[in-house]
């Protein structure tokens, strides 16, 4: 009897139907010389610490590090799992051959190998390797069964990953919990989750500590088209003001018009991360939601295997492409133009070198009834597939240079000459952003224009969303927008495409992060944990990326699993020694485990409510600010409050943004151009005790040099510490924010 073992009952049912094993038994299907059984995911798991040594059950620093000589596997301690394992083992005992039908990936290989090994099966093992669950794919897979030995390196990589996570996760979690955990607070530390959390915390702090800097932009409106000063923004107001005054006196003239034809290629096919990013951005689905939906579509035979990290197809899929397109009858209005001619074959789609175990996610051609969320995800997978066979989109990029006096201005626009693949997405509600169609200009034409000289402020980076976090995990924290470059960096990403959603969900479960609409923010506990971990390697996205590269190299047979595990053991040993020696006794308690709200400066800053009008009056606290002819003022003015903010102070116009900053942060930035007693003065505006404006002239005296070990000039109790990029106060953890950048 041939025994097939699949990863899920639903997959076993599909395989059994194709093989003719139609009799349902307890825990398997039987018939036609086959028994098709299944696991429920992980039937087996690595030993717990206490399974190696009973005293390792105790969470005690003296037991660390726990470094087993040999890692062992056991059947999970669950009655239902034990029953199924015994059914599988009894079938293996009668098998002439076992066919591993697990999911065709690293995790699928590991799950089934552990079961085969624990059942002590010593006979012949073959491997079914398929990318979809269609009848055609299953039949083809069984005609081309491979030897299990061909996938030994895949198993070693999965086993190494599991051991690496055990070594670091269990040792580091116990280490930090015992050393720094407060009442009822387990501090979970992991190989991938901790650097991911560190990225979120670092971004959050970067935004919290961001100080906006003013800059000025010179623009002009000519024939309803906005032109910007060709050399960019001004950091000094007076530099721009000179030009702004100059251009007012002259007509605007078109100097040159340059048109350059270009080609836009269809969007790439989806890998799992790309699909998760798209669905989070467009539909608001979490990474975990998208993975579950894609898995359901796979099990319904609608799409190919979803846990993939490539956007390419192998050349042997090309002959099948026309057949798949023909079966997509629900999309016949889009496929009909393709089916009447030879199907396009592009190296940007078909490339054997870019495909490893699996290819990009594509439809199988089988159409079935889908729920609404499944239909949304399926629809975009299908449209991406159809689009790559359309012609490229041809565009004309236009650059127009104009001038007033001798000051040059520039504007750009795009004209679509031939839509090509864009017709596939025309029914989508999303319009093409940033594409402006310009009026027809003629070189040498002149006319009146409306110049503007605006003060703006630099903006902080954005908080992570699940989409941007997935991209950051894919590139180990590096900001990479180019698709080709991102492909090269995938081997060094944080986690694997199939595990990233689970890592993010784990951080939510641990209450280290929380959602704020689409944003992902760290909680107080998440921030405290990253602040407490002094070991930079534990928080390093790049180091974890190199581990991922090593695991890929094990899969390719370039390095041994033994070398990777030895390296992990050395790191854990050094980490335990380092943390046990720390004198800091930070205690992170579960009572602090609350989401981070907006900080005080931020919540006031949202008085920064993007508008001054409607903000709470800072003086009486009960009125609201309104805009008058010459000033902003409290709506209770003349009744119970006399608060005003004049449009001008010291002959200088004060922008709304600067007043918003004054209300939220206590002062404007340093501004130039005040006239006091006929003299030009630079300084910042504050409120006096009566909430009247006062000018604080810019300090010109040099600050005394800062030295390590000096007394902190702010809190007067801490000492000055020298960091990597700045001096700071030793009391920074208890509230002193004194900091001087190098």
Residue pairs with C-beta under 8 A, 6 or more apart in sequence:
1 33
1 34
1 35
1 91
1 94
1 95
1 96
2 33
2 34
2 35
2 95
2 96
2 97
2 98
2 99
3 34
3 35
3 36
3 37
3 91
3 92
3 94
3 95
3 97
3 98
3 99
4 12
4 15
4 16
4 19
4 34
4 35
4 36
4 37
4 98
4 99
4 101
4 128
5 36
5 37
5 38
5 39
5 88
5 98
5 99
5 100
5 101
5 102
5 112
5 115
5 116
6 12
6 15
6 36
6 37
6 38
6 39
6 101
6 102
7 38
7 39
7 41
7 101
7 102
7 103
7 108
7 111
7 112
8 38
8 39
8 40
8 41
8 299
9 38
9 40
10 299
11 38
11 101
11 133
11 299
12 28
12 29
12 36
12 37
12 38
12 101
13 29
14 133
14 138
14 299
14 301
15 21
15 36
15 101
15 128
15 138
16 22
16 29
16 31
16 34
16 36
17 135
18 135
18 138
18 139
18 142
19 31
19 32
19 34
19 36
19 142
20 31
20 32
20 34
21 29
21 30
21 31
21 32
21 34
21 35
21 36
22 29
22 31
22 32
23 29
23 30
23 31
25 35
26 87
27 37
27 38
27 83
27 84
27 87
27 88
28 35
28 36
28 37
28 38
28 87
28 91
29 35
29 36
29 37
30 36
35 91
35 95
36 101
37 87
37 88
37 91
38 84
39 84
39 88
39 102
39 111
39 112
39 115
40 80
40 81
40 84
41 111
42 76
42 111
42 114
43 75
43 76
43 81
43 84
43 85
43 88
43 111
43 114
43 115
44 73
44 74
44 75
44 76
44 85
44 111
44 114
44 115
44 118
45 73
45 74
45 76
46 71
46 72
46 73
46 74
46 162
46 163
46 166
47 68
47 71
47 72
47 73
47 74
49 56
49 57
49 66
49 170
50 56
50 57
51 72
51 74
52 66
52 68
52 72
55 63
56 63
56 66
59 174
59 177
59 178
60 178
61 175
61 178
61 179
61 580
63 174
64 171
64 174
64 175
64 576
64 580
65 171
65 569
65 572
65 573
65 575
65 576
66 170
66 171
67 167
67 569
67 572
67 573
71 159
71 163
71 166
73 114
73 117
73 118
74 118
75 81
75 82
75 85
75 118
76 82
85 115
85 118
85 119
88 115
88 119
89 119
89 120
92 98
92 116
92 119
92 121
92 123
95 121
95 123
96 123
96 124
97 123
97 124
97 125
97 126
98 116
98 121
98 123
98 124
98 125
98 126
99 125
99 126
99 127
99 128
99 145
100 109
100 112
100 113
100 116
100 125
100 126
100 127
100 128
100 148
101 112
101 128
102 108
102 109
102 111
102 112
103 111
103 305
103 307
104 128
104 129
104 130
104 131
104 305
104 357
104 358
105 305
105 307
105 357
105 358
105 498
106 154
106 157
106 158
106 161
106 496
106 555
107 158
107 307
107 498
109 151
109 154
109 155
109 158
110 155
110 158
110 159
110 162
113 155
113 158
113 159
116 125
125 147
125 148
126 145
126 146
126 147
126 148
127 145
127 146
127 147
127 148
127 150
127 151
128 138
128 141
128 142
128 145
129 141
129 144
129 146
129 151
129 357
130 137
130 138
130 140
130 141
130 305
131 137
131 304
131 305
131 358
131 359
132 298
132 301
132 303
132 304
132 305
132 364
133 298
133 299
133 301
134 301
134 364
134 365
134 366
137 364
153 554
153 555
153 556
153 557
154 357
154 555
156 554
156 555
156 560
156 561
157 551
157 552
157 554
157 555
157 561
159 561
160 551
160 554
160 561
160 564
160 565
161 551
163 565
163 568
164 191
164 547
164 551
164 564
164 565
164 568
165 190
165 191
165 192
167 565
167 568
167 569
167 572
168 189
168 190
168 191
168 568
168 571
168 572
169 188
169 189
169 190
169 191
171 572
171 575
171 576
172 189
172 190
172 194
172 538
172 572
172 575
173 186
173 187
173 188
173 189
173 190
175 189
175 575
175 576
175 579
175 580
176 187
176 189
176 529
176 532
176 533
176 579
177 185
177 186
177 187
179 579
179 580
179 582
180 187
180 532
180 585
180 586
180 587
180 588
181 187
181 587
181 588
182 587
182 588
182 589
182 590
182 591
182 592
183 589
183 590
183 591
184 589
184 590
185 525
185 588
185 589
185 590
185 593
187 529
187 532
187 588
188 506
188 510
188 512
189 529
189 533
189 538
190 503
190 506
191 544
191 547
192 494
192 495
192 499
192 503
192 544
193 503
193 506
193 507
193 510
194 530
194 533
194 538
194 539
195 477
195 494
195 538
195 539
195 540
195 541
195 543
195 544
196 469
196 473
196 494
196 495
196 503
196 504
196 507
196 541
197 507
197 512
197 513
197 522
197 526
197 529
197 530
198 530
198 533
198 539
198 540
198 541
199 464
199 469
199 472
199 473
199 477
199 541
200 464
200 469
200 507
200 513
200 520
200 521
200 522
200 526
201 522
201 526
201 527
201 530
201 531
202 530
203 461
203 463
203 464
204 463
204 521
204 522
204 527
204 596
205 527
206 460
206 461
207 460
207 461
207 463
208 599
208 601
208 602
210 460
210 461
212 457
212 458
212 459
212 460
212 661
212 669
213 457
213 458
213 669
214 237
214 455
214 456
214 457
214 458
214 658
214 669
214 671
215 233
215 234
215 235
215 455
215 456
215 457
215 458
216 233
216 234
216 235
216 237
216 240
216 453
216 454
216 455
216 456
217 228
217 229
217 233
217 234
217 240
217 453
217 454
217 456
218 228
218 229
218 234
218 240
218 243
218 244
218 247
218 407
218 451
218 452
218 453
219 226
219 227
219 228
219 229
219 409
219 451
219 452
219 454
220 226
220 227
220 247
220 252
220 404
220 409
220 449
220 450
220 451
220 452
221 227
221 449
221 450
221 451
221 452
222 252
222 402
222 447
222 449
222 450
223 439
223 441
223 447
224 439
225 400
225 411
225 438
225 439
226 411
227 252
227 400
227 402
227 409
227 410
227 411
227 449
228 409
228 410
228 411
229 240
229 243
229 407
229 408
229 409
230 401
230 408
230 409
230 410
231 408
233 456
234 240
236 672
237 455
237 671
237 672
237 673
238 672
238 673
240 453
241 453
243 407
244 451
244 453
246 404
246 405
246 407
247 404
247 405
247 407
247 449
247 451
248 451
249 405
250 404
250 405
251 404
251 446
251 447
251 448
251 449
252 402
252 403
252 404
252 409
252 446
252 447
252 448
252 449
253 402
253 403
253 404
253 444
253 445
253 446
254 400
254 401
254 402
254 441
254 442
254 443
254 444
254 445
254 446
255 401
255 402
255 403
255 408
255 443
256 399
256 400
256 401
256 443
257 398
257 399
257 400
257 401
257 441
257 442
257 443
258 398
258 399
258 400
258 401
259 396
259 397
259 398
260 396
260 397
260 398
260 399
261 394
261 395
261 396
261 397
261 417
262 394
262 395
262 396
262 397
263 392
263 393
263 394
263 395
264 392
264 393
264 394
264 395
264 420
265 348
265 392
265 393
265 421
266 384
266 387
266 388
266 390
266 392
266 393
266 420
266 421
267 384
267 387
268 274
268 311
268 348
268 360
268 384
268 483
269 311
269 312
269 313
269 349
269 360
269 361
269 362
269 384
269 385
269 388
270 278
270 311
270 360
270 361
270 380
270 381
270 384
271 308
271 309
271 310
271 311
271 360
271 361
271 497
272 291
272 294
272 306
272 307
272 308
272 309
272 361
272 497
272 498
273 309
273 470
273 471
273 473
273 474
273 497
273 500
274 311
275 290
275 294
275 306
275 361
275 377
275 380
275 381
276 285
276 287
276 290
276 291
276 466
276 467
276 470
276 500
276 501
277 467
277 470
277 471
278 380
278 467
279 285
279 289
279 290
279 293
279 376
279 377
279 380
280 286
280 287
280 290
280 465
280 466
280 467
280 470
280 518
281 465
281 467
282 380
282 430
283 373
283 376
283 377
284 518
285 293
285 373
285 377
286 466
286 501
286 504
286 505
287 466
287 470
287 500
287 501
287 504
287 505
288 501
288 502
288 504
288 505
289 373
290 377
290 501
291 306
291 307
291 498
291 501
293 373
293 374
293 377
294 303
294 306
294 361
294 377
295 306
296 374
297 303
297 306
297 370
297 374
297 377
297 378
297 381
298 304
298 305
298 306
300 368
300 370
300 374
301 364
301 366
301 368
302 363
302 364
302 366
302 367
302 368
302 370
302 374
302 378
303 361
303 362
303 363
303 364
303 378
303 381
304 358
304 359
304 361
304 362
304 363
304 364
305 358
305 361
306 361
307 358
307 496
307 497
307 498
308 357
308 358
308 359
308 360
308 361
308 497
309 490
309 496
309 497
310 354
310 355
310 356
310 358
310 359
310 360
311 354
311 360
311 483
311 487
312 349
312 350
312 351
312 354
312 355
312 359
312 360
313 349
313 350
313 351
313 355
313 359
313 360
313 362
314 350
314 351
314 352
314 355
314 359
315 350
315 352
317 350
317 359
317 362
318 343
318 345
318 350
321 343
321 389
322 339
322 343
323 365
324 362
324 363
324 364
324 365
324 385
325 335
325 338
325 339
325 343
325 365
325 386
325 389
326 335
326 339
326 365
327 365
327 366
327 367
328 335
328 363
328 365
328 367
328 382
328 386
329 367
330 367
331 382
331 383
331 386
334 383
334 386
334 423
334 424
335 386
337 390
338 344
338 386
338 389
338 390
343 389
344 388
344 389
344 390
344 391
346 388
348 388
349 388
354 487
361 381
362 381
362 385
363 378
363 381
363 382
363 385
370 378
383 424
383 425
386 424
387 421
387 424
387 425
388 421
390 420
390 421
390 423
390 424
391 418
391 420
391 421
392 420
392 421
393 416
393 418
393 419
393 420
393 421
393 422
394 416
394 417
394 418
394 420
395 414
395 415
395 416
395 417
396 414
396 415
396 417
397 412
397 413
397 414
398 412
398 413
398 414
398 415
398 438
399 410
399 411
399 412
400 410
400 411
400 412
400 413
400 438
400 441
401 408
401 409
401 410
402 408
402 409
402 410
402 411
403 409
404 449
404 451
411 438
412 436
413 435
413 436
413 437
413 438
414 435
414 436
414 437
415 437
415 438
416 422
416 435
419 426
422 432
455 655
455 657
455 658
456 657
457 657
457 661
462 468
463 516
463 519
463 520
463 521
464 472
464 519
464 520
465 518
465 519
465 520
466 504
466 518
466 520
469 504
469 520
470 500
470 504
471 480
471 486
472 478
472 479
472 494
472 541
473 493
473 494
473 495
473 500
473 503
474 486
474 489
474 490
474 493
474 494
474 500
475 486
475 489
475 492
475 493
476 489
476 492
476 493
476 494
476 541
476 542
476 544
476 545
477 494
477 541
477 542
478 489
480 486
480 489
491 548
491 549
491 552
492 542
492 545
492 546
492 548
492 549
493 545
493 548
494 500
494 503
494 541
494 544
494 545
494 548
495 503
495 548
496 548
504 513
504 520
507 513
507 526
508 514
508 515
511 523
511 525
511 526
511 593
512 522
512 523
512 525
512 526
512 529
513 520
513 521
513 522
513 523
513 526
514 520
514 521
514 523
514 595
514 596
515 521
521 595
521 596
522 530
522 596
523 593
523 594
523 595
523 596
524 592
524 593
524 594
524 595
524 596
525 588
525 590
525 592
525 593
526 596
527 596
528 586
528 588
528 592
529 588
530 539
531 586
531 733
532 584
532 586
532 588
533 539
534 578
534 579
534 582
534 584
535 575
535 578
535 579
537 543
537 571
537 575
538 575
547 564
550 559
550 564
550 567
551 564
553 559
554 560
554 561
554 564
586 733
597 603
598 605
598 606
601 664
601 665
604 663
604 664
604 665
605 664
605 665
607 615
607 616
607 660
607 663
607 664
608 660
608 661
608 663
608 664
609 615
609 660
610 660
611 656
612 625
612 627
612 632
612 645
612 656
612 659
612 660
612 663
613 625
613 626
613 627
613 632
614 624
614 625
615 624
615 625
615 660
615 663
616 623
616 624
616 625
617 623
617 624
617 625
617 634
617 635
617 636
617 641
617 643
618 643
618 663
618 687
618 691
619 634
619 641
619 642
619 643
619 691
620 634
620 636
620 640
620 641
620 643
622 636
622 640
622 641
623 634
623 635
623 636
623 637
623 640
623 641
623 643
624 634
624 635
625 632
625 633
625 634
625 635
625 645
626 632
626 633
626 634
626 635
630 646
630 647
630 648
631 644
631 645
631 646
631 647
632 644
632 645
632 647
632 659
633 643
633 644
633 645
634 641
634 642
634 643
634 644
637 643
637 644
643 691
645 654
645 659
645 693
646 654
646 693
647 653
647 654
648 654
649 674
649 685
649 693
649 695
650 674
650 675
650 676
650 681
650 695
651 673
651 674
651 675
652 671
652 673
652 674
652 675
654 668
654 671
654 685
658 668
658 669
658 671
658 685
659 668
661 667
661 668
661 669
662 668
662 685
662 686
662 687
666 686
666 687
667 684
667 685
667 686
667 696
668 684
668 685
669 684
670 682
670 683
670 684
670 698
671 682
671 683
671 684
671 685
672 680
672 682
673 680
673 682
674 680
674 681
674 682
674 683
674 695
675 681
676 695
681 695
681 697
682 697
682 698
683 695
683 696
683 697
683 698
684 695
684 696
684 698
685 693
685 694
685 695
685 696
686 693
686 694
686 696
687 693
687 694
688 694
706 720
706 727
706 740
707 720
708 720
708 721
708 722
708 727
709 719
709 720
710 719
710 720
711 717
711 718
711 719
711 720
712 718
712 719
712 720
712 729
712 730
712 731
712 736
712 738
713 738
714 729
714 736
714 737
714 738
715 729
715 731
715 736
715 738
717 731
718 729
718 730
718 731
718 732
718 736
718 738
719 729
719 730
720 727
720 728
720 729
720 730
721 727
721 728
721 729
721 730
725 741
725 742
726 739
726 740
726 741
726 742
727 739
727 740
727 742
728 738
728 739
728 740
729 736
729 737
729 738
729 739
732 738
732 739
